[in-house]
């Protein structure tokens, strides 16, 4: 089964963002910009606790897989 991916990255203005990617690679959700990495990670934790089953989502940061 192909997985969804939750990608955390810094944009060109050095703000942190989150994208939820479908198994086919299409962006299906994009977050607001976060100035602090910890604030972005709190949102990821909230998504994991309330919406997403992270057993079925691949988590990446700057394109590298994260556990």
Backbone torsions as a table, in degrees:
resi	resn	phi	psi	omega
1	UNK	NA	131.2	177.9
2	UNK	-76.0	146.8	-175.0
3	UNK	-106.6	155.8	167.2
4	UNK	-76.9	156.9	177.5
5	UNK	-125.4	137.3	173.4
6	UNK	-109.2	109.1	-174.4
7	UNK	-105.0	125.8	176.5
8	UNK	-107.9	131.9	-176.7
9	UNK	-156.7	163.6	172.6
10	UNK	-97.8	133.8	177.9
11	UNK	-83.9	-175.0	-176.5
12	UNK	-62.6	-27.0	179.3
13	UNK	-91.4	13.2	177.4
14	UNK	67.3	23.2	173.3
15	UNK	-93.5	146.7	179.7
16	UNK	-86.3	140.2	-179.8
17	UNK	-138.7	162.5	177.5
18	UNK	-127.1	137.0	172.8
19	UNK	-127.7	137.0	171.5
20	UNK	-101.3	120.7	-177.8
21	UNK	-107.6	135.3	176.0
22	UNK	-71.5	163.7	178.2
23	UNK	-54.0	-27.1	179.1
24	UNK	-86.0	3.7	177.2
25	UNK	91.9	-4.8	-179.5
26	UNK	-76.4	140.8	177.5
27	UNK	-75.3	123.9	179.0
28	UNK	-113.7	-9.2	175.0
29	UNK	-155.3	137.6	176.2
30	UNK	-134.3	134.5	-175.1
31	UNK	-86.5	174.4	168.6
32	UNK	-69.6	172.1	177.5
33	UNK	-88.1	136.7	177.5
34	UNK	-113.9	131.6	179.5
35	UNK	-77.5	-24.8	-179.7
36	UNK	-116.7	137.9	-179.2
37	UNK	-62.4	-38.6	-178.5
38	UNK	-62.5	-34.9	178.2
39	UNK	-66.6	-39.8	177.3
40	UNK	-64.8	-42.2	-180.0
41	UNK	-65.2	-32.6	174.9
42	UNK	-61.7	-39.0	177.8
43	UNK	-65.9	-41.8	176.9
44	UNK	-60.0	-44.8	178.3
45	UNK	-61.1	-39.7	178.3
46	UNK	-65.3	-43.5	176.9
47	UNK	-60.1	-43.2	-178.8
48	UNK	-64.1	-38.9	-176.9
49	UNK	-80.2	-26.1	-172.4
50	UNK	-113.5	-27.8	-171.3
51	UNK	-123.1	-50.0	-169.9
52	UNK	-98.1	142.8	168.0
53	UNK	-92.5	101.8	-173.5
54	UNK	-67.5	-8.3	172.8
55	UNK	-67.2	-21.0	-179.2
56	UNK	-110.8	13.3	-178.5
57	UNK	-127.6	130.2	174.9
58	UNK	-86.2	126.6	-177.5
59	UNK	-102.1	125.6	179.8
60	UNK	-129.8	150.0	174.0
61	UNK	-129.4	122.3	-177.3
62	UNK	53.4	35.9	176.5
63	UNK	84.7	-3.2	179.9
64	UNK	-107.5	136.2	-177.7
65	UNK	-63.9	139.0	-179.5
66	UNK	-121.4	148.6	176.1
67	UNK	-99.2	NA	NA
